[in-house]
Amino acid sequence: MLTVHHLNNSRSQRVLWLLEELALPYDIVHYQRDAQTMLAPASLRAVHPLGKSPVVTTDDGFTLAESGAIIETVVERYGQGRLAPVSGTPEAMRYRYWMHFAEGTAMSPLLLKLVFDRIETSKMPFFAKPIAKAIAGKAKSAFINPNIASHLNFMEAELGKSEWFAGDTFTGADIQMSFVVEASQARGGLDAKRPKLMAYLERIYARPAYQRALERGGPYALLS
Ligand SMILES: N[C@@H](CCC(=O)N[C@@H](CS)C(=O)NCC(=O)O)C(=O)O
């Protein structure tokens, strides 16, 4: 049996979804973000030293962290050929690419956007506010927003080539990429101007396993 250490409104939602897609039995231990800081509770550090979500523990004593590594490991160990392209094919190369692109490239500017948006609106002495706003505004206009836009344009173009990120078949790479697309909609400016990505979101929301994961994981709303 697998146990998902699930933080509300977080990347662990996609691990629940993965396990539902594979129809694997699993337990959930729930953790709640601090309402002020949005950080995970210290109890998650008892499971993995970084205290980040997702973490999965297995009956045979493994602790898995880092969502891409979790998805790849679960698909390899328990997937019986499902959710991953046959190795050595062009689809397998695309699968690996998107598995890494999600956290290695796409999430960085989205995280920076979250941080700088918060700086702009956080409480501080009145004289510091214009300085903070100017720095945040410059970081966003010079680096963060152009990178998010370029990633979105790239993803939109790729989804023009095939229905799913790795090809014509739904794979674990789509589960990994889902958080990027959802976060882009919540705070990265993704909207109807990029119809392929919006249709992709509709396709994933329509999957019964995605719905079941929401039922088990509880309310899910990404930070914006
Ligand atoms: N690259 C890591 C990121 C893990 C991560 O930052 N998780 C967030 C939730 S989406 C978290 O645990 N935040 C709470 C905290 O940092 O205390 C992954 O994909 O697993």
The ligand as a MOL file (V3000), in Angstrom:
LIG
                    3D

  0  0  0     0  0            999 V3000
M  V30 BEGIN CTAB
M  V30 COUNTS 20 19 0 0 0
M  V30 BEGIN ATOM
M  V30 1 N 9.7000 20.5400 -7.0800 0
M  V30 2 C 8.9920 20.0240 -5.9330 0
M  V30 3 C 8.2770 21.1900 -5.2430 0
M  V30 4 C 7.6730 20.8190 -3.9110 0
M  V30 5 C 6.9490 22.0120 -3.2960 0
M  V30 6 O 7.4720 23.1470 -3.2860 0
M  V30 7 N 5.7490 21.7840 -2.7780 0
M  V30 8 C 4.9730 22.8460 -2.1870 0
M  V30 9 C 3.4940 22.5590 -2.4080 0
M  V30 10 S 2.9440 22.7690 -4.0440 0
M  V30 11 C 5.1250 22.8760 -0.6810 0
M  V30 12 O 5.3190 21.8500 -0.0730 0
M  V30 13 N 4.9650 24.0680 -0.1020 0
M  V30 14 C 4.9010 24.2540 1.3120 0
M  V30 15 C 6.2180 24.6620 1.9280 0
M  V30 16 O 7.1630 24.9940 1.1880 0
M  V30 17 O 6.2840 24.6680 3.1570 0
M  V30 18 C 8.0040 18.9420 -6.4020 0
M  V30 19 O 7.5960 18.9720 -7.5560 0
M  V30 20 O 7.6910 18.0210 -5.6290 0
M  V30 END ATOM
M  V30 BEGIN BOND
M  V30 1 1 1 2
M  V30 2 1 2 3
M  V30 3 1 2 18
M  V30 4 1 3 4
M  V30 5 1 4 5
M  V30 6 2 5 6
M  V30 7 1 5 7
M  V30 8 1 7 8
M  V30 9 1 8 9
M  V30 10 1 8 11
M  V30 11 1 9 10
M  V30 12 2 11 12
M  V30 13 1 11 13
M  V30 14 1 13 14
M  V30 15 1 14 15
M  V30 16 2 15 16
M  V30 17 1 15 17
M  V30 18 2 18 19
M  V30 19 1 18 20
M  V30 END BOND
M  V30 END CTAB
M  END
